[in-house]
């Protein structure tokens, strides 16, 4: 930061203000005591700024700034005078920048202050700080305003141009940006970027893209590729992250206009943090899973999956214990379906995500062999999630499709043969908790009961349709019976 300051001072010569108290008189002792008293009751312990708009005897307007700072590093207060066409001495400018970047200054009635500066010095364009972009206070807002005020007041080079052009976040972080053309006469020539791209980058969440050469190049590439989609409306932070993720790996991620437009309304800090984490994890785990950028309603589930994948990936117990032995015991293939065993925790978490269930909570039990989770797939689509099955202590204990729905009856018929060939216990009636199941599945259970006990089948049929008939009222031991015509 201070190296940049010295370069700019050497490139642009400007008269310096001498802070002579005879020429620039101090305020009265009563006013100083009032300032000190007001600072004592202030909740911050950093710096309180008192700006005064004053006029010299010859009619010259100037802004008299009194910085009341805490700590032992600074005196009780520091005074800075901003005059159009003048700059501080190098020592004074260094002190001024130190306070702005190390302290967190506060100005009372900030909007009124900005309005008055803009009225007296309209060419400084300080009005940017009173627009909607600062509806929620930024930590460095007051510091940016003071730096803007100083650099816009005299010929100071790149920062003057950027602040006056409204690129406040870029100007504030200029010392962190590589490959600058400090001799440039426009924002575009300083950064070597189109003005519209700089407008996108001038955002507290996105200005970090300018801090490294690699991310700068990614931003240029993303802008060139998607400038036609962006149009007149500037993308928000989440939309820009989405475009950059596609530019970084266009083979893995495809642009979807519906997704891009769907996240255009997300400007809240909570959504920004969640999507920022999602894009970061997506890039980190791109070799494991390819998850499309989710809609806001699905973001939480996608983010939970990414976090679980990261945890499983970093876990010491990553692969299923005795995998080959367990695979030979449980994997199976028929004409229509196959049964696949997960190789590691990542497979389990991915299956849970695509099936929209809580399978990721089973990871540790499966990896340690406390239970078995198996994937039932269609033979023609072996890599696509279809049905998930659990086997515990040699018995099939759960069979569920997507969103924990019951699978079709064909799966239960398939499991009859599977259980016999593999040698595990299978009681399908115990896998359905109630009669709120599809008609097809209910018919399957009727057929099973009919094969064993026709009377039981009739009773279940009556119960399902809620008929007020008890089949056992019509049955007596060792006798033939006639049933009501509408019973079947």
N, C-alpha and C positions, 0 to 999 in steps of 0.2 A: 504493500500500500504506500509506504513512504518513499520507496524507490520510484513508483509511478508519479508521486507528487513532485519529486525533484526533477524528473524528466520533463514534466509539463511546465514547471517553472522555468526551465532552461529553454524550452521551445517558444514560450510566449512571455514576452517582457511586459511588465505592467507596474505602475507606480505603487509604492507601499505606504500604508497608513502607519503613522508613528505613535499613535495613542497618547499624544500630548494632552494632559488634562486641562491645560489652558485653552487649547483649541477644541477639545472634546470634553467639556466639564462633567464631573461626576454628579450623580443625583444627590439629594440631601441625605444627611444621617438618619433623619426620621424615616425616609423611604427605604433605606437599607435595613433599618431595624424592623420595619413592617415586613420586608421580604424574609428576613431571618425568622421572624415569628411564624409566618405562613409555612415555611419549610418544616418547622418542627412538628406541625400537625399533619404533615403529608405522609401517606402510607408507604411511599417508595423511599429507599435509602440510597438512590443513585444520584440523580441530578434533577434540579428543578430550574426551569428556564423562565426568566422574566424578560419579555421583549418590550422595549419602549420605542415608540416612533417619535423621533425628535428632529429639531431643525436648528441648524447652526445660525449664527448671527448674520451671515451673508446669504441666508435663505436655502442652504444646501440641506436636503433631506438625508437622514441616515437612521439606521436601526441600531439601538443600543441594547446589547444582549448581556444579561447578568446570569451566569451559570453558578448556581449554588450546589456544590458537590459534597458528597459524603466521603469519609475515609481520610487517611493521613497523606495520601499521595498528592492531593490538590489542596490549595488554600481554601479558606472559607468560601470565597466566591472568585470566579474568573470573569473578566469583562472582555467582550469582543464587540468591535464596531464594524458594521457592514455599510460600506459606502459604494455607490455605483461608480465603477471605473477604477477601484482600488483593491489591492489584495493585502493580506497580512504579511508580516515578516515570516521568514522560514521557520523560525523558532515558535512564533505565535500560531502559525498554521499547523505545525506539528502537534502542539498542545490542543488545539481546537479539534483536530481529527482524532486524537487519542481519547478525548472525552466522548465524542460521538460514537466511536466504535467500541469502547470499553465500558462506558456507562450506558444507562438507558434513560435519556432525558425525558422530561415531561413538561408540556406546556398547557396551562389552563386556558380554557375557551379557545381551543385550537382552530376550529372552523372560523371563528371571528378573526383570529390572527391571519390565517391564510387569505381570507377575503380582503382584509385591509392591505396586505402586501400586494395582492393582485390589482387592487385599485390604484395604488401609488406607483407600482412597477409592473405594469401589465406584460411587458416584454420578457419578464422572468418566468412567466407561466407557472406560478406556484399553485394555480387553481386546480391542478391535477390531484392534489392531496385532499380536496374536499368533495370528490366525486364518489360514486357508489363503490368503486374498487376498494375504498377504505372503510366500507361500512362496518366491517369487523376489524378492530384495531390490530395492526401488525406490530410486532415487538420493536422493529426499527423505524417505525413510521416517523416519529419526531426527529430521530437522528437523520433520516433521509431528508426531511424537510429543511433542517438546518444546513446540511451539506449542499442541498439544492440552492438554498438562499445564498450561500457564500459563492459557489462556483458560477452561478448565473449572474452575479453582480459585477463580474469583470471578465476580461478576455483570458480564459483559462484552458482552452483547448478542448479535448475530447469530452470531458465531463460537462463542460458548459453546453456543448452541442447536444449531448444526450439528454441532459436535464431539461433544456429548453424545448426539445422535441417530444418530451413526454415519456422517454425511456428511463423511468426513475429506478426501477429495480436493476436494470443493466448498469446504469451509471453508478449506483451504490456498490455493486459488486465488480466494478471494472478492474480492480487490482487482482482479481482471481481468474480473469479471462486471458488465455494465451493468444499469441499471434495477432496483436492489435496494430493497426496503422495509426499511430498517435498524430501523424501529420494530416490525417484525413479531414476533409472539410464538410462531410455529411455523415450521418449515422451509418449509411450503407458502405461508404468507403472506409470507415473506421473498422468495421467488422467483416467486410466482404460478403455481406448477405443482403438479400432483398429486404426492403423496408417492412413488407407484410410479415415476413418470417421473424424479423426483430420484434414486431408487435406481439406475435405469439409467444416468443421467448421472454418478453417483459412481464413476467408473472412470478410471484414468489415460489410457486411449486415447480416451474419449468426453467427458471434462470440457471439452475444447476447444469442444464444441458450444455451451457457455454463454457464450463470450467475445464473441459478436457477436449483435446483434439478429436478423439474418437467419437464422442457424443456430438460434437459440432458437425462432423462429417455426416453422422447419422441423421441429424436434424435437416441438413441441406438435402440429403437424399430423400427423406420422407416428404419434405416440402415439394420437391420437384415431381415426385411420384403422385402425390395426392392433392396438389394445389387445385385441380379441377373439382374435386369433391368438396374442398373446404369452402369455396365460394366467398361471398362477402362476409358471412358470419364467422367470426373468429372461433376456433375450437377451444374448448376448455381443457384443463390439465389432463383429465381422464381420456378424452378423445385423442389428445396428442400422444399420450403413452400408448394407446391402442394402435395408432398409425405407425409409431416407431417400432413396436413389436413386430408388425407385419413387414416393415422394411428390413428389419434385422434378419428375418428368416421367412422369406416369402413362400418357400416350399412347404413349410410346416403350418403356417397360418395364412388364411385367406381373408381378404377384406369383405366384410358384409355391411352393406349400407344400412340395413335395419339396426344392426348393433351400434354402428357409429351414431346414427340419429337417436337411438334409444338412450345412450349415455350422455346426450347433449344437455339434458336437464339436470345433471348431477354436478352441482357446484359446492355442495356442503363439504366441510373438512373431513367428516366421518367417511363419506364415500370416497373422497380423494385418498385418504390413508389406506382404505381397504383395497381399492383398485391398484394403488401404487405397490402394496404388498403382493397382490395377485400377479402383477406383471413381473415383479422381481423374482417371485418363486417360479413363475412360468418359464422364465429364462434359465433359471438355475436347474429346473427339472425337465427341460425340453427333451432330454434323451430318454426319459422314463415315460412321460405321458404327454399327450397333446390335447389340452382342454381349450375349447373355443372360449373367447372372451364372453363371460356370462352376462345376462341381463341383470339389472339391479335385484330383482326378486330372487335370482339364483346365485347371487354373489356369495352369500354366506356359506352355502353348501360347497361351492367350488373352492373357496378359501380354506374351509375346514379340511377338505380333501388334500389340498396342496400342503398344508401344515402337517397333516398326518404322514403324507409321503416323505416329507423332509425328515420327520422324526424317525420313521422306519428306515429310511436310507442311512441315517447316521447311527442307527442302533447296532449294538454288537451282535445281537441275535438277528441276523438279517434273513438267512435262508431257513427253510423248513427242515427241522431235524429229521434224520433218517428218511430223506426225501425219496430216494430210489425204492427203498423197502415199502414205504407207504403208497407210493405211486403204483407199484406193481399190484398191490393189494386192492386198491380202490378204483383205479382208472379202468374204463370200460367203453366198448363201442358196439352199436347196433346198426341196423339199416338206416335209422332216422336220427338217432341221438348219440352223443358221446359224453362221457364223464371225464372231466379234467381236474387234476389236483394242482392248486397254486404252488408255484416254485418258491415264492418268497412273500414277505409282508407287503411289498409293493403291489403284487397281483391281487392281494386281498383288498387293499384300500381302493384300487382302481375298480374292482368289481363292485364294491359298495357304492362308489360314486355313480357308475353307470346304471346300477340297479336302484339307486335312490333309497338306500336302506342304511342300517347301522352296522354293516358288516365290518367296518374298520375297528370296532370295539373288540372284535374276536382275534385280532392279530396275534397278541401275545399267547393266547390259549392255543392257537393253531401252530405257531412256531415251536412251542414247547411240547406239542403232542398231547395236550389235555383234551382236545376235541378235533374233529376233522371237518373241514369245510371244503366242499367240492362244487365245481361248476358244471352244470348240465348245458350243453350247447347243441344246436342243430348241426347235423353233420356237414351240411353244405355251407354253414357259416361258423366255423370253429373258433373264430376270434371275436365273435360278437356275443355280448352278455345276453343270457336268456333266462335261466333258472338257477337258483342257488340252493344247495342242500347241505344239511349238517348231519353227521353221524357221530353219536356219542355212546361209548361203551358197547359198540357192536350193534347199535340200533339207529335207524333213521328217525331223527327227532324233529326235523323241521325241513320243509320244502316250500320255497317262496319264489315268486316271480318279481317283476319290477314293482317298486313301491309297496312291497310286502303283500301283493295280491296273490291269490291262489293261482297256480298254473293250470293249464288245460288238463282235461281228463287223460289225454294221451300220455302225459308225463307220469301220471300215477300208474297207468298200465305198463309203461316202460319200466318203472321202478319195481313192479312185481317180478319181472324176469331178472332185473339187475340184482335184487336182493337174494334171489335164489342162486344165481351164478357166483356172486361175490361172497355170500354167506353171512348176511347181516339180517337182523330182525326188521320186519316191515309191517306196520299196522296202519294203513292209510286213514282209518277212521279217527285215530288219535292225532292226526296232523291237521284236522279241520276242527276249529274250536267251537263253531256253531253252525246253524243251518243257513246263515247268510252267505251262501256260496252260489256260484253260477248254476243254472239249471242243468247244464251238461255234466258238471261235477257231481251234482246231487244224483243224477241218473246213474252215474258210475257206481256210487255207493249202493244204490238200490239193486243194481245188478249183482254186486258182490253178496249182498244179504240174501237175495233171491236164490243164489246158487247154494247157499248154506241152509236157509230156513225160509220157506215161502211165507209162512205166517208172520215172521218178523218183518219181511219186506212189505207186506200189506200194512202192518201197523205203522211202519215208518212213513209210508206214503200218506196215510191218513193224517199223521202228525204234521207232516210238512205242509199240507194244504189247510191245516187248522180245522179239519172237519170235527164236529162234535160227536165223534163215534169212537168207541173203544172196541177194537177188533176182538179183544178177549171176551167181550160180552156175548159174542156170537159163537164162541168155541167151547165145547165141552169135551172132555177126554173120550176118545174112542167112538166118536159120533161123526156123522157127515153133516154138513151145514150148507145153508143157502145164504149168500151174502147180498146186501142191498145192491140194486142194479147200478147206482151211481157211485159205488165205491171205487171202481176201476176206471 
